[in-house]
Amino acid sequence: MKTLLALASSPRRNGNSETLLKEFCRGAEEKGWNVEVVHINKLDFRPCQACDACAKDGRCILKDDMQDIYPMVTNSDALVIASPVTFGSLNAQLKMLIDRFQCWWHAKYNLNAPFVPDEPKRQGFFICVGALKRKRYCENAVEIIKVFFHNINHQFAGSLAFRGYDEKGAIKENPDALKEAYEAGKEFVSRVEAIAGE
Ligand SMILES: Cc1cc2nc3c(=O)[nH]c(=O)nc-3n(C[C@H](O)[C@H](O)[C@H](O)COP(=O)(O)O)c2cc1C
């Protein structure tokens, strides 16, 4: 059975981004996939200290909850990330996790030994929700995710960006949005299976 790793970054449980992520994952489960969900806000970890100790073997020396996350990414078949937009970007929890993949940057570019193989290209999907209608905020968030996916050898398979949702759970008032996330989840894992030739 294939595994989808789902990273939820909002501190707000059952908030808008997590609600959409759940729908996306429900779509994946419908297609027979196993889903592992990580709530980044519950992790106990420090930001990257730029110590460069990882330059020698691609491994981070900080002993915290991130040590559980690296193998989860390596061992999954695909990745989906959901974040609220905060100050026109990803939220801090997610950015902190991304920066801790600096060790993977060294593994890929300096050591030529990436933890995720180049081929077949792993796929990654992104979901974000913002309160404001300004498109630029979500676009910023998507650009950062593209850089992250590239660094960890995942192909950016697509994104869903919902704007104009602020109150916790406000997205539930839009059944079309939930359906879109559910359908995107189904399509995403079907695409992964097609790439793998299944
Ligand atoms: C610290 C903070 C900063 C925020 N900054 C933005 C922003 O720059 N643009 C925006 O559209 N919404 C912003 N918001 C609103 C959230 O994106 C919005 O409430 C979203 O629905 C939260 O998703 P969640 O329920 O998954 O946490 C901000 C919220 C917080 C808590």
The ligand as a MOL file (V3000), in Angstrom:
LIG
                    3D

  0  0  0     0  0            999 V3000
M  V30 BEGIN CTAB
M  V30 COUNTS 31 33 0 0 0
M  V30 BEGIN ATOM
M  V30 1 C -0.2050 35.5420 12.4620 0
M  V30 2 C -1.2080 35.5660 11.3620 0
M  V30 3 C -0.9070 36.2390 10.1960 0
M  V30 4 C -1.8010 36.2410 9.1180 0
M  V30 5 N -1.4540 36.8790 7.9640 0
M  V30 6 C -2.2580 36.7870 6.8630 0
M  V30 7 C -1.8610 37.3550 5.6150 0
M  V30 8 O -0.7990 37.9400 5.4590 0
M  V30 9 N -2.7000 37.2420 4.5520 0
M  V30 10 C -3.8940 36.5830 4.6580 0
M  V30 11 O -4.6050 36.4920 3.6540 0
M  V30 12 N -4.3120 36.0450 5.8340 0
M  V30 13 C -3.5200 36.1170 6.9470 0
M  V30 14 N -3.9010 35.5400 8.1530 0
M  V30 15 C -5.2200 34.8620 8.2400 0
M  V30 16 C -5.1540 33.3490 8.0270 0
M  V30 17 O -4.4770 33.0120 6.8450 0
M  V30 18 C -6.5880 32.8110 7.9320 0
M  V30 19 O -7.2620 33.0370 9.1520 0
M  V30 20 C -6.6360 31.3190 7.5840 0
M  V30 21 O -7.9660 30.9580 7.2980 0
M  V30 22 C -6.1030 30.4780 8.7370 0
M  V30 23 O -6.0690 29.1240 8.3720 0
M  V30 24 P -6.1820 27.9660 9.5020 0
M  V30 25 O -7.6140 27.9890 9.9920 0
M  V30 26 O -5.8340 26.7290 8.7850 0
M  V30 27 O -5.2020 28.3280 10.5670 0
M  V30 28 C -3.0450 35.5560 9.2400 0
M  V30 29 C -3.3320 34.8720 10.4390 0
M  V30 30 C -2.4380 34.8710 11.4830 0
M  V30 31 C -2.7700 34.1160 12.7460 0
M  V30 END ATOM
M  V30 BEGIN BOND
M  V30 1 1 1 2
M  V30 2 1 2 3
M  V30 3 2 2 30
M  V30 4 2 3 4
M  V30 5 1 4 5
M  V30 6 1 4 28
M  V30 7 2 5 6
M  V30 8 1 6 7
M  V30 9 1 6 13
M  V30 10 2 7 8
M  V30 11 1 7 9
M  V30 12 1 9 10
M  V30 13 2 10 11
M  V30 14 1 10 12
M  V30 15 2 12 13
M  V30 16 1 13 14
M  V30 17 1 14 15
M  V30 18 1 14 28
M  V30 19 1 15 16
M  V30 20 1 16 17
M  V30 21 1 16 18
M  V30 22 1 18 19
M  V30 23 1 18 20
M  V30 24 1 20 21
M  V30 25 1 20 22
M  V30 26 1 22 23
M  V30 27 1 23 24
M  V30 28 2 24 25
M  V30 29 1 24 26
M  V30 30 1 24 27
M  V30 31 2 28 29
M  V30 32 1 29 30
M  V30 33 1 30 31
M  V30 END BOND
M  V30 END CTAB
M  END
